[in-house]
Amino acid sequence: MQLQVGFGIDWSWTVESAAFPNLTQQLTYGPAGTHLYSRDTIAWLVREAGFRGVRLIPYMEVVGHDALSGAVPELFWCNGQQTRNGLPHPLHNATWEFFDALWADTKALFPEEYINIGGDEFDATCWEDDPEINAWLSGNGYSNSTDWITALYYTRQFESLRRAGFKPLMFAEAFGPLNRTGVNLAGTDVIFDAWDEGTPGSAAPIIQAEGTRVIISSYCFLAPTQSCPDNLPGGLTPNWQSNYACEIQNATLFPPSAAPFLDRIVGGHPSRWGEETDGTNIFQFTWPAVMGAAEKLWTPAALTNGSLLPARAEVFAQHRCVLVRRGIPVQPTSTYSWSCDYEWEPAYPPLTPRNPNRAHSSWAGNQTANVGLDATSNAGAVTASGAQASEHALSVELSLRAELKAAQARIQDLESQLKVARSRRQPKMLQ
């Protein structure tokens, strides 16, 4: 399984760079160092993910949702002028010297062969009126079209990645200019990610081009967002059931000319975009929807047809219980979700004792009585104080119980990992 993590996007670079320290000094959110993955942390993440069968793929946008121009504006140009709102200049040697060093530094952290360089929602108009670019286009017999200079940029970016030992993974928008200019993609090992809403059939032109492969992250694998919870064809809702029923190689979704090339669809994945996501909702919006996608993509199609949904419902509910036991707040999967032996209990901070002398505006009808009780009745004051103490003690107890349950679940998880690690040890050969 692959996990793509956006370490560089929209003027943010959250991986510590040994080659360019200013990237993380200038492009991290929050107080210095608080929204940053150190090199030691990345090594730990890669190692721990590997133990669990997960391959960590870096996602680093350098055009479109550009992550870099805020730190190296001298490399970014628009209409012949340097500007942080521009694009990397594809004709300048300094551009490729920078990327060569950046990708080599990144490769030292991520051993995977692929890196996602994005390219979605990429506007190349900044190159249209660049005198140097127009002279190059004219001198090489090309029309003044952003397709040609975009194709030049991507082919040189492919070369830079290859020098670092990476292969390119990128969003499907990049295919258009490469295809229209006749770039031979055979041998580039590029994989295009069909990410936007629509059926897998929208990827038909890509899979029919020589040397291309596609992964599908649209259609029923698109994780829901707050603004688009039901944006799928046919009224599908992106939950585990729709993901489980999804057939990304279904020939009926493609034109007949694409049918012979369906084997070039090499996988799929759900996506959860960061614009509407933080620590308060990532688990609830992501799980259990991705459970269906995971089993669907790992399992032969004959074993995951729609008729098996009822039989899998209880299994998915049980898996949800495992995650809840580990302290992960996963949404209920179905009516079977009541079967968990325990519930997720958030570790809320202790309640602050309420001042009995403070009258709340919403209690207007009782303000006089409350003030009078506190001012004239010692018994009333003692009762109020005792109630506050009891309320605080209960809050502390609930918080400690939640922490204890999470610790117990963590111990069980570590014991399971220890058993797996021991089982992988090879016995020494007898001499």
C-alpha positions in Angstrom: 0.0 0.0 0.0 1.2 3.5 -0.8 0.6 6.6 1.4 1.1 9.9 -0.4 1.8 12.8 2.0 1.8 16.4 0.9 5.2 17.6 2.3 5.4 20.6 -0.2 2.4 22.4 -1.5 1.0 26.0 -1.6 4.1 27.9 -0.3 4.7 25.3 2.4 7.7 23.0 2.6 7.5 20.9 5.7 10.5 18.5 5.3 13.8 19.6 6.7 16.2 20.2 3.8 19.9 19.7 4.3 20.7 21.2 0.8 18.4 24.3 1.3 17.8 25.1 5.0 16.0 28.3 4.0 13.1 26.2 2.6 12.0 25.1 6.0 13.0 28.3 7.7 10.8 30.4 5.4 8.1 27.9 4.3 6.7 26.3 7.5 3.4 27.4 9.1 3.1 28.3 12.8 6.0 29.0 15.2 9.4 28.0 14.0 9.8 24.2 14.0 6.2 23.3 15.1 5.0 22.4 11.6 8.1 20.6 10.4 9.2 17.0 9.8 12.8 16.7 10.9 15.0 14.3 8.9 15.0 12.0 11.9 11.2 12.1 12.0 11.0 11.3 8.3 13.4 8.3 8.8 11.2 7.1 11.6 8.0 7.5 9.5 9.5 5.6 6.6 10.7 2.8 8.9 7.5 2.4 10.8 5.4 2.6 7.7 7.5 -0.1 6.1 7.0 -2.4 9.1 3.2 -2.1 8.4 3.5 -2.7 4.7 3.0 0.9 3.8 5.2 2.7 1.2 5.6 6.4 2.0 5.4 8.5 -1.2 6.4 12.2 -1.0 4.0 14.6 -2.7 5.8 17.9 -3.5 4.2 20.4 -5.9 6.6 22.7 -7.8 4.2 24.2 -10.3 0.5 24.8 -10.0 0.1 24.6 -6.2 3.7 25.8 -6.0 5.5 25.2 -2.7 8.9 26.8 -3.4 8.7 30.3 -4.8 8.5 31.9 -1.4 12.0 30.8 -0.6 13.8 30.9 -4.0 12.0 33.7 -5.8 15.0 34.2 -8.1 14.1 31.0 -9.9 10.5 32.0 -10.6 9.6 34.2 -13.6 6.5 35.7 -15.2 6.5 37.5 -18.5 10.2 38.1 -18.3 10.3 39.4 -14.7 11.4 37.7 -11.6 8.5 37.2 -9.2 7.4 34.8 -6.5 4.0 34.6 -8.3 5.7 33.1 -11.4 6.9 29.7 -12.6 10.3 28.0 -12.6 12.1 29.2 -15.8 12.7 26.1 -17.9 15.5 27.6 -20.0 17.8 28.7 -17.1 20.6 26.4 -15.9 20.1 27.7 -12.4 16.6 26.1 -12.3 17.9 22.6 -13.0 20.9 23.0 -10.8 18.5 23.7 -8.0 16.1 20.9 -8.8 19.0 18.4 -9.2 20.2 19.3 -5.7 16.7 19.3 -4.2 15.7 15.9 -5.6 19.0 14.3 -4.5 18.4 15.7 -1.0 14.8 14.4 -1.0 15.9 10.9 -2.3 18.2 10.6 0.7 15.1 10.7 2.9 12.6 8.7 0.8 13.8 5.4 -0.7 10.7 4.9 -2.8 11.2 5.1 -6.6 8.2 7.4 -7.2 7.6 11.0 -6.2 4.4 12.9 -6.9 5.3 16.3 -8.4 1.6 17.4 -8.7 0.8 19.6 -11.7 -2.9 20.0 -11.1 -4.6 23.3 -11.8 -1.4 24.5 -13.4 -1.6 27.8 -15.3 1.2 28.3 -17.8 0.3 31.8 -19.0 3.3 33.3 -17.2 5.5 31.8 -20.0 3.4 33.2 -22.9 5.0 36.7 -23.0 8.5 35.8 -21.8 10.9 37.2 -24.5 13.5 34.5 -23.8 11.0 31.7 -24.1 9.4 33.1 -27.3 12.9 33.4 -28.9 13.5 29.8 -28.0 10.2 28.7 -29.5 10.7 30.6 -32.7 14.3 29.4 -33.1 13.2 25.8 -32.8 10.3 26.1 -35.2 7.5 25.9 -32.5 4.4 27.9 -32.3 3.9 30.5 -29.5 1.9 28.0 -27.5 2.2 27.2 -23.8 1.9 23.5 -24.8 5.4 23.5 -26.2 7.1 25.2 -23.3 5.1 23.2 -20.8 6.2 20.0 -22.5 9.8 21.3 -22.4 9.5 22.0 -18.7 8.1 18.5 -17.9 10.7 16.6 -20.0 13.5 18.4 -18.3 11.9 17.8 -14.9 11.7 14.1 -15.8 15.4 14.1 -16.5 16.2 15.9 -13.2 14.1 13.3 -11.3 15.8 10.5 -13.1 19.2 11.8 -12.2 18.2 11.7 -8.5 16.8 8.1 -8.8 13.1 9.1 -8.9 10.3 8.3 -11.3 7.5 10.8 -11.9 4.0 10.5 -10.6 1.8 13.5 -11.5 -1.8 14.6 -12.0 -3.6 13.9 -15.3 -3.6 17.6 -16.4 0.0 17.3 -17.4 -0.8 14.6 -20.0 -2.6 17.2 -22.3 0.4 19.3 -23.3 2.7 16.3 -23.5 0.3 14.5 -25.8 -0.5 17.5 -28.0 3.2 18.1 -28.7 3.9 14.5 -29.5 6.3 13.8 -26.6 7.2 10.1 -26.5 6.5 9.0 -23.0 7.8 5.5 -23.5 10.7 4.9 -21.1 9.8 7.8 -18.8 7.9 5.4 -16.4 5.5 8.2 -15.7 2.2 7.4 -13.9 -0.7 9.9 -14.2 -3.2 10.3 -11.4 -6.7 10.8 -12.7 -7.9 12.8 -9.6 -10.8 15.0 -10.6 -14.5 14.2 -10.4 -15.8 12.0 -13.2 -15.8 8.4 -14.3 -12.6 6.4 -15.0 -13.5 6.7 -18.7 -12.1 10.3 -18.6 -8.7 8.7 -18.4 -9.2 6.9 -21.8 -6.9 9.2 -23.8 -4.1 8.6 -21.3 -4.2 4.8 -21.3 -4.3 4.7 -25.1 -1.0 6.6 -25.3 2.2 4.6 -25.6 4.2 4.2 -22.4 1.6 5.6 -20.0 0.0 4.2 -16.9 -2.8 5.5 -14.7 -4.1 5.4 -11.2 -7.6 6.4 -10.5 -8.4 8.6 -7.5 -11.7 10.1 -8.8 -15.1 8.4 -9.2 -16.1 6.4 -6.1 -12.6 6.6 -4.6 -12.8 10.3 -3.9 -13.1 10.8 -0.1 -15.9 13.1 0.9 -15.4 16.7 1.8 -17.6 19.1 3.6 -18.4 21.1 0.5 -18.8 18.1 -1.8 -20.1 15.2 0.2 -22.1 13.7 -2.7 -20.3 14.7 -5.8 -20.1 11.3 -7.5 -21.9 10.1 -10.7 -25.1 8.2 -10.2 -25.8 9.6 -6.8 -23.0 7.5 -5.2 -21.8 8.6 -1.8 -18.1 8.0 -1.1 -18.4 5.5 1.8 -16.9 2.1 2.2 -19.8 0.5 0.5 -19.5 2.5 -2.7 -15.7 2.1 -2.7 -16.1 -1.7 -2.3 -18.5 -1.8 -5.3 -16.3 0.4 -7.5 -14.9 -1.2 -10.7 -12.2 1.1 -12.1 -11.4 -1.3 -14.9 -15.1 -1.7 -15.9 -15.1 -1.7 -19.7 -18.6 -0.2 -19.9 -17.2 3.1 -18.4 -14.7 3.5 -21.3 -15.1 4.0 -25.1 -14.5 0.8 -27.1 -11.1 2.1 -28.4 -9.8 2.0 -24.8 -10.9 -1.5 -23.9 -7.6 -3.2 -25.0 -5.6 -0.9 -22.7 -7.4 -1.3 -19.4 -4.4 -3.1 -17.9 -2.6 0.2 -18.0 -4.8 1.2 -15.0 -2.5 0.0 -12.4 -4.3 1.0 -9.2 -6.4 3.6 -7.4 -6.6 5.5 -4.2 -9.0 7.7 -2.1 -7.9 11.3 -1.5 -8.5 13.6 1.4 -7.6 17.2 0.6 -6.2 19.5 3.2 -8.3 22.6 2.6 -11.1 21.3 4.8 -9.1 18.9 7.0 -7.3 19.2 10.3 -7.0 17.1 13.5 -10.6 17.5 14.4 -12.1 15.6 11.3 -9.4 13.7 9.4 -10.2 10.3 10.9 -14.0 10.7 10.8 -13.9 11.8 7.1 -11.3 9.3 6.0 -12.5 6.2 7.8 -14.2 3.9 7.3 -14.5 5.0 3.6 -11.0 3.9 2.7 -11.6 0.4 4.2 -13.7 -0.5 1.1 -11.1 1.0 -1.3 -8.2 -0.9 0.4 -9.9 -4.3 0.2 -11.2 -3.7 -3.3 -7.8 -2.7 -4.7 -5.9 -5.6 -2.9 -8.3 -8.3 -3.8 -9.2 -10.1 -7.1 -12.3 -8.7 -8.7 -14.1 -12.0 -8.5 -13.9 -11.9 -4.7 -15.1 -8.4 -4.2 -18.3 -8.1 -6.3 -21.3 -6.2 -4.9 -23.2 -9.2 -3.8 -20.6 -9.7 -1.0 -21.4 -6.3 0.7 -23.8 -7.8 3.3 -21.2 -10.4 4.3 -18.4 -7.9 4.6 -20.5 -5.4 6.7 -19.8 -7.2 10.0 -16.1 -7.7 9.2 -15.7 -4.0 8.5 -17.6 -3.2 11.7 -15.2 -5.4 13.7 -12.2 -3.7 12.1 -13.7 -0.4 13.1 -13.9 -1.7 16.6 -10.1 -2.5 16.5 -9.4 1.1 15.4 -11.6 2.5 18.1 -9.9 0.4 20.7 -6.6 1.9 19.6 -8.0 5.4 20.3 -8.8 6.3 16.7 -12.3 8.0 16.4 -13.6 6.1 13.3 -17.2 6.7 12.2 -19.7 3.8 12.6 -19.7 1.6 9.5 -23.2 0.3 9.6 -25.9 -1.0 12.0 -23.3 -3.6 13.1 -21.3 -0.8 14.8 -23.2 -1.3 18.1 -21.4 -4.6 18.5 -18.1 -3.0 19.8 -17.4 -4.0 23.4 -16.1 -0.5 24.1 -16.6 3.0 22.9 -14.2 5.7 22.0 -13.9 8.1 24.9 -12.2 11.4 24.1 -9.8 12.6 26.8 -11.5 16.0 27.4 -9.6 18.4 29.6 -10.9 18.8 33.1 -13.9 21.2 33.4 -13.1 24.5 35.0 -15.1 24.9 38.2 -17.9 27.5 37.6 -18.0 30.5 39.9 -21.4 30.3 41.7 -21.4 34.1 42.2 -21.4 34.7 38.5 -24.9 35.0 37.0 -25.2 33.7 33.4 -27.1 36.0 31.1 -29.2 33.1 29.8 -30.4 32.5 33.3 -32.0 35.9 33.6 -35.1 34.7 35.5 -32.9 33.1 38.2 -30.3 35.7 38.6 -31.8 37.3 41.7 -32.5 34.0 43.4 -29.0 32.8 42.8 -27.3 35.9 44.0 -29.5 36.0 47.1 -28.7 32.4 47.9 -25.0 32.9 47.6 -25.1 36.1 49.7 -27.4 35.0 52.5 -27.2 31.3 52.8 -24.0 29.6 54.0 -25.6 26.2 53.4 -26.3 27.2 49.8 -22.7 28.2 49.3 -21.4 24.9 50.8 -23.7 22.9 48.6 -22.6 24.8 45.5 -18.9 24.3 46.4 -19.4 20.6 47.0 -21.2 20.2 43.7 -18.3 21.9 41.9 -15.7 19.7 43.6 -17.7 16.6 42.6 -18.0 17.8 39.0 -14.3 18.4 38.8 -13.4 15.0 40.3 -15.7 13.2 37.9 -14.1 15.1 34.9 -10.6 14.1 36.1 -11.7 10.5 36.6 -13.1 10.3 33.1 -10.0 11.8 31.6 -7.7 9.4 33.4 -9.9 6.4 32.4 -9.7 7.5 28.8 -5.9 7.8 29.0 -5.7 4.4 30.7 -7.8 2.8 28.0 -5.6 4.3 25.3 -2.4 3.1 27.0 -3.8 -0.4 27.3 -4.7 -0.5 23.7 -1.2 0.8 22.8 0.4 -1.9 24.9 -1.6 -4.6 23.1 -0.6 -3.0 19.8 3.0 -3.1 20.7 2.8 -6.7 21.9 1.3 -7.6 18.5 4.1 -5.8 16.7 6.7 -7.6 18.9 5.2 -11.0 17.9 5.4 -10.1 14.3 9.0 -8.9 14.6 10.0 -12.1 16.4 8.3 -14.3 13.8 10.4 -12.6 11.1 13.7 -13.4 12.8 15.7 -16.0 11.0 17.2 -18.8 13.1 21.0 -19.2 13.0 22.3 -21.9 10.8 23.8 -24.9 12.7 27.5 -25.2 12.3 
